[in-house]
Amino acid sequence: VPLWLPGQGSATQQVASAEAASLDEQLNVEHMALSIRVLDAGAAALIARTRVDVAHVLYDATARMATSATRAVHGGELASADGQMAHAAMENARNELAMAQEEAENAVASLEMLLGRPVVPDLARYGEGDVTHARFIAPRDMEDNDPRIKVAHRNVEAAEANMKLARRSFMPNPEIGVDAIHEKQYGSPWDDRVGLNFSIPLPSEVRNTPIMSEARNRLATATSQETQARRMVHLEMMRVRERLIAATTARQTTRAAADSMERRAAAQEHAWRVGEASLDMALAARQAAASTRLASARADVEWHVASIRMLIATGIVP
């Protein structure tokens, strides 16, 4: 039976506890990574659906204008070239609608692969108010709460415990045993013998040096990885903050631009119907309004994504 050296048993227990804690934190890292993947896939699905809606509106508008142009061409009020232009715009809108539907189906399929069911997360539930009431606002607190830094710190603790165990294992473990010999089975006239034996190996630099070197290398690697993890997380936190600020500004500006372009498109279409504007100007205004509306919807989704990403950074996984 091997015997523990002084302090070796508690040091072994500390190593096992530190490694178990590191594995628990690693689960949180995987949960965080999966949450970000679902967030990105959900945002892509929402943007694709918005593209379908905008394409529907554009197709309805161009189809309406193409119908009016056809009637005007038949009545001699409009040149045939303008009628062809209107039909070309309608067909282009139809093609955009088909491409948008394909993108939406692919986005939903990718999200279904992650979630296991065809559902799109409601990202609009989370916004600025959730970020304001987050648990961690100070950058240092956010970094310390990040599971990637926690894993790196747990690895350092495990390496330190392993270093302590290596120091406690300054020699091979002594052994104690019990010997019992039944002499009569060999035909001996002697009685049975019972004895104790001890085995105490001597310390050896040949054995101890590699053990200590491996422990030091493990500690140095874990410390370096923790430093790198802190730098990476700090940079990511700064990017998340800046992204939220930029997304907030983009959301406000694109929303105002979309409303203005929609009013302009309606005015241009009305002016074309009364003969005050050309058809190409009306079609261009309608196309610009659709593009601006899609940009506004995309900016709105990206703002919600940036808000949720900030929540994840503060330790809240929706």
N, C-alpha and C positions, 0 to 999 in steps of 0.2 A: 504494500500500500504506500503510495507516495505521500509525502508530508509537505504542507505549505511552508514556504519560507516566511519570515516575519513580514507582515503587511501584504503578502502576495495574494491572499484570498480576497481581501477587500479591494485591492487594485484590479483584480480580474473582474470583480463584480461591477466596479465603476466603468471599466471598458465596455462591458456588455450593456450597461444602462445607457451610456453615451451613444453607442451604435444603434440601440433601439430607438432612442429619441431622434437620431438623425433620420432613420427610416420613416418615422411618423411625420417629420417635417417634409420629407421627400414626397409623401402622399399629398400634402398641401400644395407643393410645387406643381405636381401633375394636375391637381384640381384647378389651379390658377391657369395653367397652360391650356387646359381644355376649355375653360371659361372664355379665354381670349379667342380661341378658335371658333367657338360657337358664336361669340359676339361678331367676329368678322364675317362668318358665313351668314348670320342673321341680317347684318347690314347689307351684304351683297344681295340677299333675297328681297329685302325691302326696296332697295334701289331698283332692282330689276322689275318689281311689281309697279313701282312708280313710273318707270320707263314705259311699261305697257299702258298705263292709264294716260300718260301724256301722248303716246302714239295714237291711242284711241281718239283723243280729243282732236289731234292734228288731222287724223284721217277723216273724222266726221266733218271738220271745217273745210278741208280741201274737197271732199266729196260734195258738200253743199255748194261750194263755189264752182266746181266742175259742172254740176247740174244746171246752175244758173247760166254758166258760160255756154253750155250746149243749147239751151233755149235761146240765148241771145244770138248765137251763130245761126240757128235756124230762122230766127226772125230778121236776120240781116242787120242786127244792131252791133254785132261784134265780128271781128275778123276771125277766119278759121285758125290762124296761127295762135291767137289767144286761147281759142278752145283747146287746141292741142297742148298748149302750155298748161292749162288747168288740169287736163287729164294726166299729163306727165307728173304734175305735182301730186295728184291723187294716187297714182301708182307708186310713186316714191314713198308716200306716206303709208301705203299698204305694205310695201317691202319693209319699212321701218317697224311697223306693227308686228310683222312675222318674226323679224329678228329679235324684237323685244320679248315676244312670247317664248322664243327658244331660249333666250338668256334666262328668263324667269324660271322656266322648267328645269334648266340645268342648276340654277342656284338653289332651288327647293330640293332637288335631288342630292346635292352636296350637303345641305343642312340635314336632310333625312338620314344620310349616312352617319352623321355625328350623333344625332339624337335618337335614332332608331324609329322615328315616326314622322309623318309629314306635317310638321307644325313649324310656324315661324314665330320666334319670340317677339313679345310686344316691347320693343325698345322705347317706345314713346312714354312708357310708364315712369321712366327715370329721367331726371333733368337737373336743373340748377339747384333746386331746393334740397335734393338728396346730397349733393356735393357739399352744400353749406353746412349740413348737419352731420357730416362725416366724423368718425371718431378721431382720426389723425389728420391734422392739417399741417403741422410743422414738418418740413422736409426730413429732418433727422428722425422724427417719430415714424414717418411713413417708411423710411428706409429700414429702420430696425424692425418694423412689423412685416416687412416683405418676407415671404417664405423662402426665397432663394438665399437671402442673407442669413436667415435662421438656420437653413441647412448647412451653409458654409461655417457658421459659428458652432453648430453641433459637431461638425467634422473636426474643428479645431479642438473642441473639448474632448472628443474621442481620441485624438492624437496625443493630447496632453496626458490623458489617462493611460494610454498605451506607453508613453514615455515613463510614467511613474511605475508601471508594471515591469518595464524593462529594467529599471533601476533595482526594483525589488527582486528580480530574477538574476541575482549576481552569481548564482551557481546552479547546477542541476539540482532538482528536488531530491532531498534525502528520502530513503525508503526504509520502512520497517516491516518485518515479516515474522511469521510464526512457522517453525519447522516441527513436524511430528512424524516420527518413523516407527512403524510397527515392526519390531525386530523379529518376532516369531515367524512372520511369513517367509523369512529367509532361512528359517531353521536355526536361528541364533538362540543361545541360552540367555541372552540378556533381555532385560525388560524393555518396554517401549521407551523411546526418547522424545522429549519435547524441548524445544529451545527457541530463542529469539535471535533475529539477525538484524543488523543495521548496515545500511549502505549510505555512506556520506561522500559524494564526489567532491573534489576540490575545485575551487574557482579556476577558470582558465581564460586568459585574454583571447586566445584563439576562438573560443566560443562566444565570449561576451562582446567583443568588438563588433562583429556583424550585426548582432541583435541591437546594440545601441545605435549603430549607424542607420539601420533600417527605421528605428523609432524616430531618430532625428530627421531623417528624410521625409517621413510621413508628416511630422509636425511642420516642417518647413513648407511642404506642398500644401497642406491644409491652410496654413497662415497666408500663403500667397494667393490661394483661391478665394479666401475670404476678402482680401484686399481687392482683388479683381472684381468679385461679385458686388462689393460696395460701390466701386467706381461705375460698373455697368448699370446698377440699379439707380444710382444718383443721376447718371446721364439720361436714363429712361424716364425718371421722374420729371426732369426738366423738360424733356420732349413732350410728355403727357400734359404738363401745365401749359406749355406754349401752344400745343395743339388745341387745347380747350379754349384758350383765349382767341386763337385764330378762327376756330370753328364758330365761336360766338359772334365774332364780327362778320364772318362770311354769311352766317344765317340771317343776320339782320339786313345786310346789304342786298343779298340775292332775293330775299323776300320782297323788298321794296322794288327791286328791278323787275321781278316777275310781274308784280301788279301793274307797273307802268307799261311794260311791254304788252301785256294782255289788253290794256285799254287802247294802246296804240294799234294793235292788230284789229280790234273791233272797229276803231275809227277808220282805219285804212280800208277795211272791207266795206263799210258803209259808204265811204267816199267812192269806192269803185262802183258800187251798185248805182249810185246817183250820177256817175260819169265824171267825177272830179279827180279821180286817180286811176292809174293804169293797173292792169291785172297783175303784172309782175311785182309791183310795189306791194300790193295787197298780199300776194302769196309769200313774198319775202318777209313781210311783217308777221304773218302767221307762223312761218318757220322760225323766226327769231323769238317769237313769244313762246313757242314750244320748247326751244332750246333753253331759254331763260327759266321756264317753269321747271324743267328737268334739273337744271343746275340748282335751283332753289330747293327742290325736294332732296337732292343729293346733299346739299349743305345742311339741311335739317336733320337728316339721318346721321350724318357725320358728327353733328353737334351732340346728338344723343349718344353716339358711340364714344365720343370723347368724354362725356360726362360719366358714362358707365365705366370707361377705362380708368378714370380718376377714382371712382368708387373702389374698383378692384385694387388700385394702388394703395388705397387707405385701409385695405383689409376687409372690405365688404364685397362678397361675391353674390350678385343678385340671383 
